[in-house]
Structures are given as C-alpha cells and as structure tokens.
C-alpha cells in the first residue's frame, strides 16, 4: 500500500510499503526524524511560556533551535541541562 497519507498535527506523513513513516514538513521537504521526547517537551514548554525560537539562548541561535524543532539536529547534553535548569524540571524529562 505505497503512499498512504497519515495526518499529523503539524505536518503530513507518508507511510511507505515497508510501513516506515516518513514525516514531511509543511512546505513538502522531508524531515529526517520523528520528534523525540525532548523536542516534544521543548515545544510544549515554548507554547506554555509563550516563547519564540529566539527566546532560547540556552540552546543557541534561532537557527539552531529551528533545526532542533524540525529534526535536523538533536538536543545535546549541555542544552538539555540548561533547559532543565531554566524550567526547573529534571534532565531526564528531555531524554
């Protein structure tokens, strides 16, 4: 059943004939990975606190935050520790 579309809250995804899910961005570009627990938590914290990508210097420049949110980069341990300290939550919640 090649090319079956599956709806996601922020993007479209295609399930290949092997059953693997390939997420696609809203502009049709392919995202390399599904969101991790850390990225999902980061998005939630950004929403709850009304933060923009540029409001997170703990992670790096706005472009770095963007790359993390779309799956081009992963959160590293330095970033995770800084975010955990900022929001007062355990580091393990990001892992």
N, C-alpha and C positions, 0 to 999 in steps of 0.2 A: 504494500500500500504506500508507494512513494509519494512524497509531497503532501502529506496530510497536515493541514494547518491546525495549530492549537493556540487558543487565545491566552495571552498573559496580560497582567495589569499594565505594564509599561512597554511591551513590545510584542511582536509576532514571533512565533517559533515554527520551525518545520521539523517534523519527525521523519527521519529517513527510513528506508525499507528495513534497515537493521534495528530500528526502534530508537536510535540515538536522537536526542533532542538538540537541535541547533538553533540557539536564540539569534534573533536579528534585531538590530536597532530600528528605531522609528524611521530612519532615513534609508533603510534597506541594507545597511552594512552589517556584516556578520560580527557578532560579539564572540570573543574566544571562549568565555567561560560563563557558567551559570553563577548567580550571586552566591557568595559564601555567607556563613552566619555573621561574620564580621561586617561585611558590606551591607547586609540586610539590617543589622543593628545600627550601623552608621547612618543609613538612610532614615531609619525611624527616629534616631536622635536629632538629625537635622530637621526633620518635619516637626517634631515636638518642640524644639527650641527655636524654630524659625530661622535656621542657619542656611547661608548660601555656601557654595564651594569655597569662595574666597574668605569665609569666616573661620577657616580651619587651618591656621598656620602650623599647628602641631603636625599635620600631615605633610605639608609642603605648599608649593604654589597651587593656584587654582587648577592649572592643567594637570597636576599630579592627582589632585582629588578627583577630577573628572575621569582620568584614566582608571583610577581605582573603582569608581562607581560603575563604569561600563565594562569592567573586567579585563582591561589591558594590563593592569598591574595588580599586585596583591598588597595588602597591608603588611608592613614588616613589623618586627617586634618593637622597635623604637616608636613607631607610630601608634601601635596598639597600647603600649604603656602610657604614652602621652594622652591618648584619648580616654583611657580608663581613669587617669588622674583628673582630667578636665571634668568628666561627667560623674566621677565618684562611683564607678562600678568596677567589679572585678575584671582583671585582664582576661580571665578565662571565658568571659561572655563574648569576646571577639574571636575566639578560636573555634 
